[in-house]
Amino acid sequence: MPVTDLTQTLRIPASLLPADGRFGCGPSRVRQAQVDDLVAASRTLLGTSHRQRPVKALVGSVREQVAALLGAPEGYEVLLGNGGSTAFWDAAAFGLIEHRSAHGSWGEFGAKFAKAARTPWLAAPAVTEAAAGTRGALEVVDDVDVYAWPHNETSTGVAAPVTRIDAPGALTVVDATSAAGGIAFDAAQADVYYFAPQKNLGSDGGLWLALASPAAIERIERIAASGRYIPEFLSLQAAVDNSRLDQTLNTPALATLVLLESQLRWMQEQGGLAWTSARAATSSSLLYDWAERVDYAAPFVARREDRSPVVVTIDFDGVDAAVVAATLRANGVVDTEPYRKLGRNQLRIGTFASVDPSDVEALIACIEHVVAHLA
C-alpha cells in the first residue's frame, strides 16, 4: 500500500489507542479537570478586573503554589509578567544583565536568549555551543555577570543540571519553560528560574513566571535605578512591583491563570515535585527503553545523563517517521512530529506531568502497529 494511502486508511485498533492522544511538547495537554475549573470560573473571574480582590487572590495563590512546588529558599520571590519566555529574554537584556552574559546554546531556547543579549548597551555575550542532541558546560569568564542556559531544551530533548556557577557577583539564570514542575532540582542553585506555563504546568501562553533570589531582585532594582532606558512592558522592576501586589502590569490572560492554578493544586495534591518528576521519568524511560530495544529506532540524545525526562526525541532508521506521525495523527494520536527546525527523521514526544504512563505504553503499541504495516 502506498504510504500516502496508509496515513489515511490505516485504522489503529481502539484497544491499542491511548486514553488521551495528546503528546505535544508545546503546548502540552490540558487535563479535563482544569477545563472544568475554567468553566466554573467563567462567571466569577473571566471578564473581571485584574486589579480587584478575586483575580489578585488567584495570582496570589499561583505565586504561593509555585514557591511551594519548586521549593523556594528563604527570601526568594515568585515574579510574573505579561508575555512568554521570549518577552522575558528581552526583559533580561534590559533589566537583568548588567554588562555581559554567558549562554549555553544547544537548542532553540538557549540560542534565542543569547541572541536577545546582543544589544548596543551590552558587551557581546560569550556563547558555549554544542551540537543538537548534546550539551556543553559553561566556564567562568571574568567580565560576565549573568550565566544562562536551559534546564531542558524543548527542541532537542537535552536536559542540563541546575548548578550555580561559582563566579562572585554573577547571577545563574536558568530557562525552565519545559522543565518547571517536571524535573526535580535544588532551587538554591539558581538566582532566576524562569518559565512559561504551557508545558508541565498545563496552561496557555502569554505569561512568564520566575523564581528570583534576593541577589536577582537587588540586580533588577539597581539596573532600574541606573538610568538605563527600559520599556515599561519589558521592565523587570515593574514585574517585581506588580507581583508583590499580586497583579501584572497589563491585564493578563485570566484563562491562563485559572488553568495554571488548577494544575498547581493538582500537582501538590499528588505529592508535589517529587511525584511529578517521578511520573515524568517513568513515562520517558518507557520510550527510551523501547527505542533501545527495537532495531529501527534509537534515542536521539546519546548520553543517558543528558536525556530529558519530559521531552523524548527518538530517531528512526529505515522507517519514515513523518509517515508514522501522520498515521498516528489520522488516528487521533497527535503532536508527535519532530521540532520543525531540527530536520531529523524522528518523533518528539512530550512526557510532561499530565501524561499518564499508561498512555505512553499505548503510544508505543500504536507506533509498533504502524511500523508493522509499513514493512
SERO-4910 file (N, C-alpha, C, O; in steps of 0.05 Angstrom, whole numbers):
BEGIN
 pado doro    nc1    nc2    nc3   cac1   cac2   cac3    cc1    cc2    cc3    oc1    oc2    oc3
  Met    A     17    -24      0      0      0      0     18     25      0     36     27     17
  Pro    A     13     44    -18     29     69    -18     26     83      9      5     83     22
  Val    A     49     95     18     48    108     45     28    131     46     17    136     68
  Thr    A     23    144     24      4    166     24    -24    155     30    -41    169     43
  Asp    A    -30    131     21    -56    119     27    -56    109     56    -77    110     69
  Leu    A    -34     98     65    -32     87     92    -40    107    113    -55    100    132
  Thr    A    -30    131    111    -35    151    131    -65    157    134    -74    166    155
  Gln    A    -80    153    113   -108    160    113   -126    135    118   -149    138    128
  Thr    A   -116    111    112   -134     88    113   -128     69    136   -145     53    144
  Leu    A   -103     69    146    -96     50    167   -111     59    193   -107     81    203
  Arg    A   -127     40    203   -141     45    228   -128     30    250   -127      5    250
  Ile    A   -118     44    270   -106     31    293   -128     20    311   -147     35    317
  Pro    A   -127     -5    319   -149    -16    336   -154      1    360   -135     10    373
  Ala    A   -178      5    367   -185     21    390   -173     11    416   -167     26    434
  Ser    A   -168    -16    417   -157    -27    441   -128    -19    445   -117    -21    468
  Leu    A   -115     -9    424    -87      0    427    -85     29    433    -64     38    444
  Leu    A   -105     45    427   -103     74    429   -101     83    458   -113     71    476
  Pro    A    -86    105    463    -84    116    490   -111    129    497   -126    137    480
  Ala    A   -116    131    523   -140    145    533   -139    174    524   -160    186    518
  Asp    A   -116    186    524   -112    214    515    -90    214    494    -67    206    501
  Gly    A    -95    222    470    -76    220    448    -59    245    444    -46    247    423
  Arg    A    -57    263    463    -41    287    460    -14    284    473    -11    279    497
  Phe    A      7    286    456     34    282    466     52    306    457     76    303    453
  Gly    A     40    330    455     55    353    446     75    363    466     72    359    490
  Cys    A     95    377    455    116    390    471    112    420    473    128    433    487
  Gly    A     92    431    461     88    459    464     65    468    447     68    472    422
  Pro    A     42    473    459     36    468    487     31    438    492     28    422    474
  Ser    A     29    432    518     24    404    525     -6    400    532    -22    419    531
  Arg    A    -13    376    538    -42    370    543    -52    385    568    -37    389    588
  Val    A    -77    392    567    -91    404    590   -111    384    600   -126    373    585
  Arg    A   -111    379    626   -129    358    638   -158    368    638   -163    392    640
  Gln    A   -176    349    636   -204    356    636   -212    371    662   -229    389    661
  Ala    A   -200    363    684   -207    377    709   -200    406    708   -213    423    721
  Gln    A   -179    413    694   -172    441    691   -193    456    675   -200    479    681
  Val    A   -202    443    654   -223    455    637   -249    459    654   -262    480    651
  Asp    A   -255    440    671   -278    442    688   -275    466    707   -294    481    711
  Asp    A   -251    470    717   -245    493    735   -248    519    719   -257    540    730
  Leu    A   -240    519    694   -242    542    677   -272    549    672   -279    573    673
  Val    A   -288    529    667   -317    534    663   -329    545    689   -345    563    688
  Ala    A   -320    534    712   -331    544    737   -323    573    742   -338    589    755
  Ala    A   -300    581    731   -290    609    735   -303    628    715   -298    652    717
  Ser    A   -318    618    696   -328    635    675   -347    657    685   -350    678    672
  Arg    A   -360    652    707   -379    672    718   -368    686    742   -381    704    753
  Thr    A   -345    679    751   -334    692    775   -308    707    770   -302    727    784
  Leu    A   -292    698    750   -266    710    746   -262    721    717   -253    744    714
  Leu    A   -269    705    697   -265    714    670   -281    739    664   -304    741    671
  Gly    A   -268    758    652   -281    783    646   -283    802    669   -299    821    668
  Thr    A   -267    798    690   -267    817    712   -240    830    715   -220    821    702
  Ser    A   -238    850    731   -214    867    733   -192    852    748   -196    840    768
  His    A   -167    854    736   -145    841    749   -134    858    772   -115    850    785
  Arg    A   -145    882    777   -137    898    800   -155    894    824   -150    905    845
  Gln    A   -175    877    821   -194    872    844   -187    846    858   -172    829    849
  Arg    A   -199    844    882   -192    822    900   -194    794    888   -176    778    893
  Pro    A   -215    786    873   -217    759    864   -193    750    846   -182    729    850
  Val    A   -186    767    827   -163    759    809   -137    762    824   -119    745    820
  Lys    A   -134    782    841   -110    784    857   -106    760    875    -84    751    880
  Ala    A   -128    749    886   -126    725    902   -117    701    885   -102    684    895
  Leu    A   -127    700    860   -118    679    842    -88    681    837    -74    661    838
  Val    A    -78    705    831    -50    709    826    -34    702    851    -13    690    850
  Gly    A    -44    711    874    -30    704    899    -28    674    904     -8    664    913
  Ser    A    -49    660    897    -49    631    900    -28    618    881    -14    600    889
  Val    A    -27    628    857     -7    618    838     21    623    848     37    605    848
  Arg    A     27    647    858     53    653    868     61    635    892     83    625    893
  Glu    A     42    631    910     47    615    934     52    586    926     70    573    936
  Gln    A     36    576    907     39    548    900     64    542    883     76    521    885
  Val    A     71    562    866     97    559    851    120    557    871    138    540    868
  Ala    A    120    575    890    141    575    910    142    548    925    164    538    930
  Ala    A    119    538    932    118    512    947    127    489    929    142    472    938
  Leu    A    117    488    904    124    466    886    153    465    880    165    444    880
  Leu    A    166    489    876    194    489    868    213    490    892    237    490    889
  Gly    A    202    491    916    219    492    940    235    517    943    259    517    946
  Ala    A    221    540    941    234    566    942    249    570    968    238    567    989
  Pro    A    275    576    967    290    582    991    281    608   1004    266    624    991
  Glu    A    289    613   1028    282    637   1043    291    662   1027    313    663   1018
  Gly    A    272    681   1024    279    706   1011    273    706    981    273    728    969
  Tyr    A    269    683    969    263    682    940    235    691    936    217    687    952
  Glu    A    230    704    913    203    714    906    195    703    879    211    698    861
  Val    A    168    698    876    157    689    851    147    714    836    129    728    846
  Leu    A    159    719    813    152    742    796    135    732    773    138    709    765
  Leu    A    119    749    762    104    742    737    100    767    721     98    789    731
  Gly    A     99    763    694     96    786    677     82    778    651     79    754    645
  Asn    A     73    798    636     59    793    611     79    783    590    103    791    590
  Gly    A     70    766    572     87    754    551     98    728    561     97    721    584
  Gly    A    110    713    542    122    687    549    152    689    552    162    711    559
  Ser    A    166    667    548    195    667    552    209    686    533    229    698    540
  Thr    A    198    690    509    211    709    490    211    737    502    231    751    499
  Ala    A    189    745    515    188    771    528    208    772    551    221    793    555
  Phe    A    211    750    565    230    750    588    258    754    578    274    768    591
  Trp    A    266    741    555    293    745    545    299    774    540    321    784    547
  Asp    A    281    788    527    285    816    522    285    832    548    301    851    551
  Ala    A    268    825    567    267    839    592    294    835    607    304    853    620
  Ala    A    305    811    606    331    806    619    353    822    606    371    831    620
  Ala    A    352    825    580    372    841    566    371    870    575    392    884    577
  Phe    A    347    880    581    344    907    591    350    910    621    362    929    630
  Gly    A    340    890    637    340    895    666    353    875    684    350    876    708
  Leu    A    367    855    673    380    834    690    410    832    684    426    828    702
  Ile    A    417    834    658    445    833    651    457    860    654    447    880    643
  Glu    A    478    862    670    490    889    676    510    897    654    508    919    643
  His    A    529    879    648    549    886    628    551    865    606    552    872    582
  Arg    A    553    840    614    557    818    594    546    792    605    547    787    630
  Ser    A    536    775    588    525    749    596    540    727    581    553    731    561
  Ala    A    537    703    593    548    679    580    525    659    578    508    657    596
  His    A    523    645    555    500    629    549    508    601    540    527    597    525
  Gly    A    492    581    549    494    554    538    474    552    515    451    557    519
  Ser    A    484    545    492    467    544    468    470    516    455    489    511    440
  Trp    A    450    499    461    449    472    448    421    465    440    413    442    440
  Gly    A    406    486    433    379    483    423    367    510    418    380    530    420
  Glu    A    341    510    412    328    535    403    326    556    425    332    579    421
  Phe    A    319    547    450    315    567    471    341    579    480    343    604    484
  Gly    A    362    563    484    387    574    492    398    594    471    409    615    478
  Ala    A    395    587    446    405    605    424    389    631    423    401    652    418
  Lys    A    363    630    428    347    654    427    353    673    449    353    698    445
  Phe    A    359    663    473    367    681    495    393    694    489    397    718    493
  Ala    A    412    679    478    438    690    471    435    712    450    448    732    451
  Lys    A    417    708    431    412    728    410    400    753    422    407    775    415
  Ala    A    381    750    442    369    773    454    389    790    470    385    814    473
  Ala    A    411    777    479    431    791    494    450    807    477    468    821    487
  Arg    A    448    805    451    465    821    432    452    848    428    438    853    408
  Thr    A    457    866    446    445    893    446    467    914    445    490    908    451
  Pro    A    460    939    437    480    960    436    492    968    463    514    978    464
  Trp    A    477    963    484    486    972    511    501    951    527    510    956    549
  Leu    A    502    927    516    516    905    529    540    895    512    539    897    488
  Ala    A    560    885    526    582    872    511    572    847    498    553    834    509
  Ala    A    584    839    476    575    814    462    576    791    481    596    787    495
  Pro    A    556    774    482    555    752    501    576    730    493    583    727    470
  Ala    A    585    716    514    601    692    510    582    669    507    565    664    524
  Val    A    585    654    485    566    633    479    581    606    477    599    603    461
  Thr    A    572    587    493    582    560    492    562    543    475    540    538    484
  Glu    A    571    535    452    553    520    434    559    490    435    581    482    440
  Ala    A    538    474    431    541    445    429    522    435    407    501    447    403
  Ala    A    530    414    394    513    403    373    486    393    384    485    385    407
  Ala    A    466    395    367    439    386    375    441    357    385    453    340    372
  Gly    A    429    352    408    429    325    420    451    322    441    453    301    453
  Thr    A    467    343    444    488    343    465    486    369    481    469    386    474
  Arg    A    502    372    501    503    397    516    532    404    523    549    386    523
  Gly    A    537    429    528    563    438    536    564    446    565    544    442    580
  Ala    A    586    456    574    589    466    602    600    494    601    621    499    588
  Leu    A    587    512    615    596    540    615    620    543    633    622    531    655
  Glu    A    639    559    625    663    565    640    662    593    651    649    611    639
  Val    A    675    598    673    676    625    685    691    644    667    713    638    658
  Val    A    679    667    661    691    688    645    692    713    663    672    720    676
  Asp    A    715    727    663    719    749    682    698    770    682    690    780    703
  Asp    A    689    779    658    672    802    657    642    795    654    627    812    646
  Val    A    635    771    660    607    762    656    592    764    683    603    756    704
  Asp    A    568    775    683    552    778    707    526    762    706    512    762    726
  Val    A    520    749    684    498    730    682    506    706    667    516    708    645
  Tyr    A    502    682    678    506    657    665    479    644    660    463    640    679
  Ala    A    473    636    635    446    627    629    447    603    611    463    601    593
  Trp    A    429    584    616    425    561    599    398    548    605    386    554    625
  Pro    A    388    531    587    362    518    592    365    493    610    383    476    605
  His    A    348    490    629    346    466    645    338    442    627    349    420    630
  Asn    A    320    448    609    311    428    590    307    441    563    293    460    560
  Glu    A    320    430    542    318    442    516    295    428    501    297    404    493
  Thr    A    273    442    497    249    431    486    253    421    457    241    402    449
  Ser    A    270    435    442    273    428    414    288    402    410    283    388    390
  Thr    A    306    394    428    323    371    423    320    348    443    329    326    438
  Gly    A    308    354    466    305    334    487    331    330    503    336    308    512
  Val    A    346    352    507    370    351    523    365    365    549    354    387    550
  Ala    A    372    352    571    369    364    598    397    371    609    416    356    604
  Ala    A    399    392    623    424    400    636    419    406    665    398    416    672
  Pro    A    438    400    682    434    404    711    433    433    718    445    450    705
  Val    A    419    439    740    418    466    751    439    467    773    434    458    796
  Thr    A    462    479    767    484    481    786    495    509    785    504    518    763
  Arg    A    496    523    807    505    550    807    534    553    797    551    537    804
  Ile    A    538    573    780    565    579    770    580    594    792    570    614    803
  Asp    A    604    584    799    619    596    821    635    620    810    658    619    805
  Ala    A    620    642    808    632    667    799    621    690    816    598    697    813
  Pro    A    637    701    834    627    721    853    614    745    838    625    756    820
  Gly    A    590    751    848    575    774    837    559    767    812    543    784    803
  Ala    A    562    744    801    547    736    777    521    721    785    520    708    805
  Leu    A    501    724    768    476    710    772    474    685    755    483    686    732
  Thr    A    462    664    765    456    640    750    427    641    742    409    640    759
  Val    A    422    641    716    395    646    705    388    622    688    402    616    668
  Val    A    367    607    694    361    582    682    333    583    669    313    589    682
  Asp    A    332    576    643    307    574    629    294    547    637    306    526    633
  Ala    A    269    548    647    256    524    657    229    520    644    212    506    655
  Thr    A    226    531    620    199    530    607    188    502    605    165    497    612
  Ser    A    205    483    596    194    455    593    203    438    616    198    414    616
  Ala    A    217    449    636    226    433    659    209    438    684    205    420    700
  Ala    A    201    463    688    188    470    714    164    453    719    145    451    703
  Gly    A    164    440    742    142    422    750    145    394    741    128    377    746
  Gly    A    167    388    726    171    361    716    198    349    721    203    325    718
  Ile    A    217    366    730    244    356    735    253    367    763    252    391    767
  Ala    A    260    349    781    268    357    807    295    372    806    312    366    789
  Phe    A    299    392    823    323    407    824    325    422    850    306    423    866
  Asp    A    348    434    856    353    450    880    350    479    873    368    490    859
  Ala    A    329    492    881    324    519    874    345    538    883    349    560    871
  Ala    A    360    532    904    381    549    914    405    551    895    422    568    898
  Gln    A    405    533    875    427    533    855    423    553    833    440    556    815
  Ala    A    401    567    833    395    587    812    386    613    824    373    613    845
  Asp    A    393    635    811    383    661    820    356    668    807    339    681    818
  Val    A    353    659    782    328    663    768    322    637    753    337    628    736
  Tyr    A    299    626    760    289    601    747    263    609    734    242    611    748
  Tyr    A    263    614    708    241    626    695    228    607    674    241    589    664
  Phe    A    202    612    669    188    594    651    161    606    643    150    623    656
  Ala    A    152    596    620    124    600    612    109    575    620    121    554    623
  Pro    A     82    577    625     68    555    638     55    534    621     37    520    630
  Gln    A     62    532    595     47    514    577     59    487    573     52    474    553
  Lys    A     75    477    592     87    450    589     77    433    613     53    426    613
  Asn    A     94    427    632     85    412    655     62    425    670     45    412    682
  Leu    A     61    451    669     41    466    684     15    469    669     -4    482    679
  Gly    A     12    456    646    -13    452    633    -30    476    628    -55    475    629
  Ser    A    -17    499    622    -32    523    618    -28    534    589    -16    520    573
  Asp    A    -38    558    584    -34    571    558    -10    590    560      2    593    581
  Gly    A     -4    603    537     18    622    537      9    649    546    -12    653    558
  Gly    A     27    669    540     20    697    547     29    705    574     21    727    583
  Leu    A     45    689    588     53    695    615     81    683    620     86    661    611
  Trp    A     98    697    634    122    685    644    123    687    675    112    706    687
  Leu    A    135    668    687    139    667    716    168    663    722    183    651    705
  Ala    A    178    672    745    206    668    752    208    666    782    196    681    797
  Leu    A    224    647    791    232    645    819    258    660    821    278    651    810
  Ala    A    258    682    836    281    700    836    293    703    864    279    706    884
  Ser    A    319    702    866    334    704    891    336    733    900    331    751    884
  Pro    A    343    738    925    348    765    934    369    779    917    367    803    912
  Ala    A    390    764    909    411    777    893    400    785    866    408    806    855
  Ala    A    382    769    854    370    777    829    352    801    832    352    819    815
  Ile    A    337    802    854    319    826    859    337    851    862    330    872    852
  Glu    A    359    848    876    376    871    880    388    881    854    390    905    849
  Arg    A    395    862    836    406    869    810    384    884    793    390    904    781
  Ile    A    360    874    794    338    886    779    334    915    789    331    933    773
  Glu    A    334    918    815    329    945    827    352    964    820    347    987    814
  Arg    A    377    954    821    400    971    815    400    980    786    405   1004    780
  Ile    A    394    962    767    394    970    739    371    989    733    374   1008    718
  Ala    A    348    984    746    325   1002    742    331   1030    751    320   1049    740
  Ala    A    347   1033    771    354   1059    782    378   1072    769    385   1094    775
  Ser    A    390   1058    749    415   1067    737    411   1088    716    430   1101    707
  Gly    A    387   1091    706    382   1110    684    381   1096    657    376   1109    637
  Arg    A    387   1070    656    385   1056    631    356   1057    620    337   1055    636
  Tyr    A    354   1061    594    327   1061    582    315   1033    583    328   1014    573
  Ile    A    292   1030    594    278   1004    595    249   1008    588    235   1023    603
  Pro    A    239    997    567    210    999    561    193    988    584    201    968    596
  Glu    A    172   1001    590    156    993    613    146    964    611    146    949    631
  Phe    A    138    955    587    128    928    583    150    907    589    144    885    597
  Leu    A    175    915    585    198    897    590    213    903    615    235    894    619
  Ser    A    201    918    633    214    926    658    211    904    679    188    898    687
  Leu    A    233    892    687    231    872    709    225    886    735    213    873    753
  Gln    A    233    911    738    225    926    763    195    928    764    183    925    786
  Ala    A    182    934    741    153    935    741    141    908    748    120    906    762
  Ala    A    154    886    739    144    859    745    147    854    775    129    842    787
  Val    A    169    863    787    173    859    816    151    875    831    137    864    849
  Asp    A    147    900    824    128    917    838    100    906    836     85    905    856
  Asn    A     92    898    812     65    888    808     61    860    820     40    854    831
  Ser    A     81    843    819     79    817    830     74    818    860     59    802    872
  Arg    A     88    837    873     84    840    902     56    849    909     47    847    932
  Leu    A     41    859    889     13    867    892     -5    845    881    -30    849    880
  Asp    A      6    822    873     -9    800    862    -24    809    837    -48    804    834
  Gln    A    -10    822    819    -21    830    793      1    832    773     25    828    779
  Thr    A     -6    839    748     13    843    727     10    872    717    -10    885    722
  Leu    A     30    881    702     30    908    691      5    913    674    -10    932    679
  Asn    A      0    896    655    -24    897    638    -42    874    645    -34    855    658
  Thr    A    -66    876    635    -86    854    641    -75    828    631    -69    825    607
  Pro    A    -73    807    648    -64    781    639    -87    765    627   -110    772    630
  Ala    A    -80    743    614   -100    725    604   -110    709    629    -96    691    639
  Leu    A   -133    715    637   -144    702    662   -147    672    658   -144    657    678
  Ala    A   -155    663    634   -157    635    630   -131    620    635   -131    598    646
  Thr    A   -109    633    627    -82    621    632    -78    618    662    -68    597    670
  Leu    A    -85    638    677    -81    637    706    -98    616    719    -90    602    737
  Val    A   -123    613    710   -142    593    721   -131    565    716   -131    549    734
  Leu    A   -123    560    691   -113    534    685    -87    528    701    -83    505    710
  Leu    A    -70    548    704    -45    544    718    -50    539    748    -38    520    759
  Glu    A    -68    554    760    -74    550    788    -86    522    793    -80    509    813
  Ser    A   -103    513    775   -115    487    777    -94    465    776    -94    446    791
  Gln    A    -75    468    757    -54    448    754    -35    447    778    -27    426    787
  Leu    A    -29    471    788    -12    472    812    -24    458    836    -11    443    850
  Arg    A    -50    462    840    -64    449    862    -64    419    859    -59    404    878
  Trp    A    -68    410    834    -68    381    828    -40    369    834    -38    348    846
  Met    A    -20    383    825      8    373    829     14    371    859     26    351    868
  Gln    A      6    391    874     11    390    903     -5    367    917      5    354    935
  Glu    A    -29    363    908    -46    342    919    -34    314    914    -37    296    930
  Gln    A    -21    311    891     -9    285    883     17    279    898     26    256    899
  Gly    A     30    300    908     55    296    922     77    315    914    101    311    921
  Gly    A     70    336    899     89    357    892    110    349    871    105    330    856
  Leu    A    132    362    872    152    359    851    164    331    852    172    320    831
  Ala    A    166    318    875    176    291    877    159    272    861    169    255    847
  Trp    A    132    276    863    114    259    848    114    264    818    116    246    802
  Thr    A    113    290    811    112    296    782    137    288    768    136    278    745
  Ser    A    160    293    780    186    285    767    188    255    765    199    245    745
  Ala    A    179    240    785    180    211    783    161    201    761    168    182    746
  Arg    A    138    213    758    119    205    738    130    210    710    128    193    692
  Ala    A    142    234    706    154    240    680    177    221    674    181    212    651
  Ala    A    194    215    694    216    197    690    207    169    682    219    156    665
  Thr    A    185    160    694    174    134    687    165    134    658    171    115    643
  Ser    A    150    154    650    140    156    622    163    157    602    162    143    582
  Ser    A    182    174    607    204    177    588    221    151    586    230    144    565
  Ser    A    225    138    609    241    114    609    228     92    592    241     76    579
  Leu    A    201     91    592    187     71    576    195     75    546    200     56    532
  Leu    A    196    100    538    203    106    510    232    101    504    239     89    483
  Tyr    A    250    110    521    279    106    516    286     76    516    301     67    499
  Asp    A    274     61    535    280     32    536    269     18    511    282      1    500
  Trp    A    246     26    502    234     15    478    252     21    454    257      3    438
  Ala    A    261     46    451    277     53    428    303     39    427    314     33    405
  Glu    A    314     32    450    339     17    451    334    -13    446    353    -27    439
  Arg    A    310    -21    448    303    -50    445    297    -57    417    303    -80    408
  Val    A    285    -39    401    278    -46    374    301    -39    355    318    -23    362
  Asp    A    300    -51    331    323    -47    312    319    -23    293    337    -18    277
  Tyr    A    296     -9    294    291     12    276    290     40    289    283     60    276
  Ala    A    296     41    315    295     67    329    318     68    350    329     48    357
  Ala    A    324     92    358    345     97    378    340    125    390    331    143    376
  Pro    A    347    128    416    345    155    428    364    174    413    387    168    408
  Phe    A    353    198    406    370    218    393    393    228    411    415    232    402
  Val    A    387    231    437    407    240    456    423    216    465    412    198    479
  Ala    A    448    215    458    464    190    462    470    186    492    468    163    502
  Arg    A    478    206    506    486    203    534    462    202    552    445    220    552
  Arg    A    460    180    567    436    176    584    432    200    604    409    208    608
  Glu    A    454    210    615    451    231    634    442    258    622    434    276    637
  Asp    A    442    260    596    433    284    582    404    281    572    393    301    562
  Arg    A    392    258    574    366    253    563    344    266    581    344    262    605
  Ser    A    327    281    568    306    294    582    284    275    592    277    256    577
  Pro    A    274    279    616    252    262    625    225    273    616    204    260    621
  Val    A    224    296    603    198    308    596    195    312    566    172    316    556
  Val    A    217    311    551    216    314    521    233    292    510    258    293    511
  Val    A    221    272    498    235    249    487    237    251    457    217    253    443
  Thr    A    262    250    447    267    251    418    278    224    410    298    214    420
  Ile    A    265    211    390    272    185    381    278    185    351    260    193    335
  Asp    A    302    178    343    309    176    315    299    149    304    299    129    318
  Phe    A    292    149    278    284    125    264    303    118    241    314    137    228
  Asp    A    308     93    237    326     83    216    311     63    198    302     42    208
  Gly    A    308     70    172    293     52    154    263     54    156    249     39    142
  Val    A    253     72    172    225     77    175    221    107    173    235    123    186
  Asp    A    201    116    157    196    144    154    180    154    178    156    149    180
  Ala    A    193    169    195    180    178    220    157    197    213    137    198    228
  Ala    A    159    212    191    138    231    184    112    215    177     90    224    183
  Val    A    115    192    164     92    176    158     80    164    183     55    163    186
  Val    A     97    156    202     88    146    227     71    168    242     49    163    251
  Ala    A     83    192    243     69    214    257     43    221    243     23    226    257
  Ala    A     42    221    217     18    228    202     -4    206    206    -27    213    209
  Thr    A      4    181    207    -15    160    212    -26    161    240    -49    157    244
  Leu    A     -8    166    259    -17    169    287    -37    192    288    -58    190    301
  Arg    A    -31    214    275    -49    237    276    -76    231    264    -97    239    275
  Ala    A    -77    216    242   -102    209    230   -119    191    248   -143    188    244
  Asn    A   -106    179    268   -120    162    287   -123    176    314   -130    163    334
  Gly    A   -119    202    315   -124    217    340   -102    218    359   -105    227    382
  Val    A    -78    208    352    -54    209    369    -37    231    357    -24    227    336
  Val    A    -36    254    370    -26    278    357     -1    290    369      7    284    392
  Asp    A     12    307    353     35    323    361     60    307    369     73    313    389
  Thr    A     65    286    353     90    270    357    111    278    336    132    266    336
  Glu    A    105    298    320    124    307    299    149    318    312    148    328    335
  Pro    A    172    317    298    197    328    309    197    359    309    180    371    296
  Tyr    A    216    371    323    218    400    322    224    409    293    242    397    280
  Arg    A    209    428    284    209    435    255    237    443    244    242    437    221
  Lys    A    254    456    261    279    465    251    302    444    253    324    448    243
  Leu    A    296    422    267    317    402    271    322    386    246    345    378    241
  Gly    A    301    381    231    304    367    205    313    338    207    329    329    190
  Arg    A    305    324    227    313    296    231    289    277    226    266    285    229
  Asn    A    296    252    220    276    231    217    270    220    245    280    199    252
  Gln    A    253    235    259    249    227    287    221    235    296    206    250    283
  Leu    A    213    225    319    190    233    334    199    248    359    219    241    371
  Arg    A    183    268    367    187    282    392    162    280    408    140    287    400
  Ile    A    165    269    432    142    261    448    143    275    476    163    272    490
  Gly    A    122    289    483    121    302    509    112    282    530     91    269    528
  Thr    A    128    280    551    121    262    574    119    279    599    129    273    620
  Phe    A    105    302    596    101    320    618     84    308    640     74    286    638
  Ala    A     81    323    662     68    312    686     39    303    681     30    284    695
  Ser    A     25    315    663     -3    307    658     -5    282    641    -27    271    639
  Val    A     16    272    630     16    248    614     17    223    632     36    220    647
  Asp    A     -3    206    630     -3    182    645     15    161    632     14    158    608
  Pro    A     32    148    648     50    127    636     35    106    620     46     95    601
  Ser    A     10    101    627     -5     81    612    -11     91    584    -12     75    565
  Asp    A    -13    117    580    -17    128    554      9    125    537      8    121    513
  Val    A     32    127    550     57    123    536     60     94    527     69     89    505
  Glu    A     52     76    544     53     47    536     35     43    512     42     28    494
  Ala    A     11     56    512     -7     53    489      5     66    464      2     55    442
  Leu    A     18     88    467     31    101    445     52     83    432     53     81    407
  Ile    A     68     70    448     88     51    438     75     29    422     84     22    400
  Ala    A     53     19    432     38     -2    418     28      8    391     28     -6    371
  Cys    A     19     33    391      9     45    366     31     49    345     28     43    322
  Ile    A     54     58    354     77     61    337     85     34    324     90     32    300
  Glu    A     86     14    341     94    -13    331     73    -23    311     80    -36    291
  His    A     48    -17    316     27    -26    297     31    -12    270     28    -25    249
  Val    A     36     14    270     40     29    245     65     19    230     64     14    206
  Val    A     87     16    245    112      6    233    108    -21    220    119    -26    198
  Ala    A     93    -38    233     89    -65    222     75    -64    195     79    -80    177
  His    A     57    -44    191     43    -41    166     59    -26    145     52    -26    121
  Leu    A     81    -14    153     99     -1    134    119    -21    122    130    -16    101
  Ala    A    122    -43    136    143    -63    127    135    -75    100    150    -92     90
***
